[in-house]
Amino acid sequence: MQNISIEELKSRLDAGENVNLLDVREDHERADFNIGGKHVPVGKIQTMQLDDIEDWKDQEIVVYCRSGNRSGIAAMFLEQMGYKNPKNLVGGMLAWQDKYAK
């Protein structure tokens, strides 16, 4: 599994790059703050309910959560299920908010 920094992701989004974002947090966490993308809670990934992202199998997917822990687990699951390029957002939304949402 690969990692991506909040700085690299922010730079790519600011440049208008189309990035496949996957938020694996719970509904209430997403309601508080999010940077977009598809929402599939980590529990659904663990039970392989992945219809929403099936077409991303051969593409880069940036997986994020609150702190980077659950997204790391989710990225490993995706890799084990044959997804070619999942990346974990290091530090998650806590780091993002700390640096960019002030």
PASEBA-1860 file (N, C-alpha, C; in nm, 3 decimals):
! residues 102
1> MQNISIEE> 0.084/-0.119/0.000/0.000/0.000/0.000/0.088/0.124/0.000 ~ 0.046/0.220/-0.078/0.119/0.346/-0.086/0.047/0.452/-0.003 ~ 0.121/0.553/0.033/0.066/0.668/0.104/0.072/0.792/0.016 ~ -0.012/0.889/0.050/-0.008/1.020/-0.015/-0.023/1.124/0.096 ~ 0.051/1.232/0.084/0.045/1.337/0.186/-0.072/1.431/0.159 ~ -0.113/1.502/0.262/-0.219/1.601/0.243/-0.172/1.712/0.149 ~ -0.044/1.745/0.155/0.010/1.850/0.069/0.004/1.811/-0.078 ~ 0.042/1.686/-0.108/0.038/1.641/-0.247/-0.106/1.636/-0.298
9> LKSRLDAG> -0.196/1.583/-0.217/-0.336/1.576/-0.260/-0.394/1.715/-0.280 ~ -0.369/1.806/-0.188/-0.421/1.943/-0.200/-0.369/2.009/-0.327 ~ -0.243/1.991/-0.355/-0.182/2.048/-0.476/-0.250/1.993/-0.602 ~ -0.274/1.865/-0.604/-0.338/1.803/-0.720/-0.482/1.851/-0.736 ~ -0.555/1.860/-0.626/-0.693/1.909/-0.633/-0.697/2.055/-0.676 ~ -0.607/2.136/-0.622/-0.601/2.278/-0.659/-0.568/2.296/-0.807 ~ -0.492/2.202/-0.863/-0.456/2.208/-1.005/-0.570/2.159/-1.095 ~ -0.679/2.115/-1.033/-0.794/2.070/-1.110/-0.787/1.925/-1.155
17> ENVNLLDV> -0.693/1.852/-1.101/-0.679/1.712/-1.138/-0.799/1.632/-1.088 ~ -0.846/1.541/-1.168/-0.957/1.453/-1.130/-0.900/1.339/-1.046 ~ -0.929/1.339/-0.917/-0.876/1.239/-0.825/-0.993/1.158/-0.770 ~ -0.980/1.026/-0.773/-1.082/0.939/-0.714/-1.064/0.940/-0.562 ~ -1.153/1.009/-0.492/-1.148/1.018/-0.347/-1.248/0.921/-0.287 ~ -1.205/0.851/-0.184/-1.292/0.756/-0.115/-1.288/0.785/0.035 ~ -1.400/0.831/0.088/-1.415/0.863/0.231/-1.468/0.738/0.300 ~ -1.392/0.682/0.394/-1.432/0.559/0.462/-1.480/0.583/0.605
25> REDHERAD> -1.508/0.708/0.638/-1.557/0.741/0.772/-1.705/0.709/0.785 ~ -1.755/0.722/0.906/-1.898/0.703/0.932/-1.974/0.827/0.888 ~ -2.106/0.812/0.871/-2.191/0.921/0.822/-2.175/1.050/0.902 ~ -2.176/1.040/1.036/-2.169/1.161/1.119/-2.035/1.232/1.104 ~ -1.928/1.158/1.081/-1.797/1.220/1.061/-1.794/1.296/0.928 ~ -1.851/1.236/0.827/-1.855/1.298/0.695/-1.939/1.425/0.698 ~ -2.047/1.423/0.776/-2.135/1.540/0.786/-2.062/1.659/0.849 ~ -1.968/1.631/0.939/-1.893/1.738/1.005/-1.799/1.811/0.910
33> FNIGGKHV> -1.727/1.735/0.826/-1.629/1.794/0.734/-1.586/1.688/0.634 ~ -1.579/1.725/0.506/-1.525/1.633/0.407/-1.470/1.710/0.288 ~ -1.390/1.641/0.209/-1.330/1.704/0.092/-1.388/1.646/-0.037 ~ -1.499/1.576/-0.025/-1.565/1.523/-0.143/-1.536/1.376/-0.165 ~ -1.570/1.331/-0.282/-1.548/1.192/-0.317/-1.665/1.103/-0.281 ~ -1.647/0.977/-0.309/-1.750/0.878/-0.276/-1.737/0.839/-0.130 ~ -1.850/0.800/-0.073/-1.854/0.762/0.068/-1.892/0.616/0.080 ~ -1.798/0.536/0.128/-1.821/0.395/0.157/-1.755/0.369/0.293
41> PVGKIQTM> -1.834/0.363/0.402/-1.774/0.339/0.534/-1.687/0.212/0.534 ~ -1.584/0.214/0.615/-1.487/0.105/0.617/-1.553/-0.030/0.641 ~ -1.660/-0.035/0.716/-1.730/-0.161/0.740/-1.785/-0.223/0.613 ~ -1.828/-0.139/0.520/-1.879/-0.191/0.392/-1.765/-0.243/0.307 ~ -1.650/-0.180/0.318/-1.533/-0.229/0.242/-1.493/-0.365/0.297 ~ -1.494/-0.379/0.428/-1.456/-0.506/0.489/-1.553/-0.619/0.455 ~ -1.677/-0.583/0.425/-1.775/-0.685/0.385/-1.793/-0.688/0.234 ~ -1.704/-0.621/0.164/-1.694/-0.621/0.018/-1.819/-0.567/-0.052
49> QLDDIEDW> -1.880/-0.466/0.004/-1.992/-0.399/-0.061/-1.937/-0.280/-0.139 ~ -1.885/-0.308/-0.256/-1.806/-0.209/-0.330/-1.865/-0.169/-0.464 ~ -1.995/-0.183/-0.480/-2.057/-0.150/-0.608/-2.027/-0.007/-0.652 ~ -2.020/0.087/-0.557/-1.998/0.228/-0.590/-1.861/0.256/-0.651 ~ -1.765/0.170/-0.627/-1.629/0.196/-0.676/-1.574/0.085/-0.764 ~ -1.658/-0.003/-0.809/-1.613/-0.115/-0.894/-1.537/-0.066/-1.017 ~ -1.581/0.047/-1.074/-1.516/0.098/-1.196/-1.380/0.163/-1.167 ~ -1.340/0.173/-1.042/-1.210/0.230/-1.006/-1.101/0.124/-0.991
57> KDQEIVVY> -1.131/0.001/-1.021/-1.040/-0.111/-0.991/-0.899/-0.090/-1.047 ~ -0.887/-0.030/-1.165/-0.756/-0.012/-1.228/-0.703/0.130/-1.213 ~ -0.769/0.212/-1.133/-0.731/0.353/-1.120/-0.675/0.382/-0.980 ~ -0.610/0.496/-0.969/-0.567/0.543/-0.838/-0.689/0.581/-0.755 ~ -0.688/0.541/-0.628/-0.794/0.578/-0.534/-0.725/0.634/-0.410 ~ -0.758/0.758/-0.373/-0.706/0.816/-0.250/-0.812/0.792/-0.142 ~ -0.774/0.711/-0.044/-0.865/0.672/0.063/-0.837/0.758/0.185 ~ -0.945/0.815/0.244/-0.923/0.898/0.362/-1.024/0.871/0.472
65> CRSGNRSG> -0.981/0.902/0.595/-1.066/0.889/0.713/-1.032/1.003/0.807 ~ -1.062/0.987/0.932/-1.037/1.093/1.030/-0.888/1.116/1.053 ~ -0.812/1.006/1.074/-0.671/1.022/1.110/-0.573/0.947/1.021 ~ -0.623/0.863/0.934/-0.536/0.785/0.847/-0.526/0.639/0.886 ~ -0.582/0.601/1.001/-0.575/0.462/1.043/-0.673/0.373/0.968 ~ -0.802/0.407/0.973/-0.903/0.326/0.904/-0.881/0.327/0.753 ~ -0.837/0.441/0.699/-0.813/0.446/0.555/-0.695/0.358/0.516 ~ -0.598/0.345/0.603/-0.487/0.253/0.576/-0.535/0.109/0.571
73> IAAMFLEQ> -0.622/0.073/0.664/-0.681/-0.061/0.665/-0.764/-0.082/0.539 ~ -0.847/0.018/0.506/-0.932/0.008/0.387/-0.848/-0.005/0.260 ~ -0.740/0.071/0.250/-0.653/0.064/0.132/-0.591/-0.076/0.120 ~ -0.553/-0.136/0.232/-0.499/-0.272/0.228/-0.605/-0.372/0.183 ~ -0.728/-0.358/0.233/-0.837/-0.444/0.189/-0.858/-0.431/0.038 ~ -0.862/-0.306/-0.010/-0.882/-0.284/-0.153/-0.773/-0.352/-0.235 ~ -0.650/-0.339/-0.188/-0.538/-0.403/-0.257/-0.557/-0.555/-0.262 ~ -0.598/-0.612/-0.150/-0.620/-0.757/-0.144/-0.734/-0.801/-0.235
81> MGYKNPKN> -0.828/-0.710/-0.262/-0.941/-0.742/-0.348/-0.914/-0.712/-0.495 ~ -0.789/-0.678/-0.527/-0.751/-0.660/-0.666/-0.751/-0.518/-0.717 ~ -0.775/-0.421/-0.631/-0.766/-0.281/-0.673/-0.618/-0.248/-0.691 ~ -0.586/-0.187/-0.804/-0.446/-0.172/-0.845/-0.368/-0.062/-0.773 ~ -0.436/0.049/-0.734/-0.359/0.163/-0.686/-0.428/0.242/-0.575 ~ -0.463/0.175/-0.463/-0.519/0.252/-0.351/-0.407/0.322/-0.274 ~ -0.433/0.445/-0.232/-0.336/0.521/-0.154/-0.403/0.574/-0.028 ~ -0.333/0.564/0.082/-0.381/0.613/0.210/-0.342/0.759/0.230
89> LVGGMLAW> -0.439/0.844/0.265/-0.408/0.984/0.294/-0.355/0.993/0.437 ~ -0.226/1.018/0.449/-0.159/1.022/0.578/-0.212/1.138/0.662 ~ -0.255/1.109/0.783/-0.304/1.212/0.874/-0.452/1.239/0.861 ~ -0.512/1.197/0.751/-0.656/1.210/0.731/-0.710/1.351/0.744 ~ -0.837/1.360/0.780/-0.905/1.489/0.788/-0.857/1.573/0.907 ~ -0.803/1.509/1.009/-0.747/1.588/1.120/-0.630/1.673/1.070 ~ -0.541/1.611/0.995/-0.425/1.685/0.942/-0.470/1.788/0.839 ~ -0.567/1.751/0.755/-0.618/1.843/0.652/-0.678/1.967/0.718
97> QDKYAK> -0.763/1.946/0.815/-0.827/2.060/0.882/-0.725/2.145/0.956 ~ -0.629/2.080/1.017/-0.526/2.153/1.091/-0.447/2.246/1.000 ~ -0.421/2.200/0.877/-0.338/2.279/0.786/-0.419/2.372/0.694 ~ -0.536/2.327/0.647/-0.606/2.400/0.542/-0.741/2.459/0.579 ~ -0.798/2.422/0.690/-0.933/2.469/0.722/-0.934/2.572/0.834 ~ -0.834/2.656/0.834/-0.825/2.758/0.940/-0.885/2.888/0.892
END
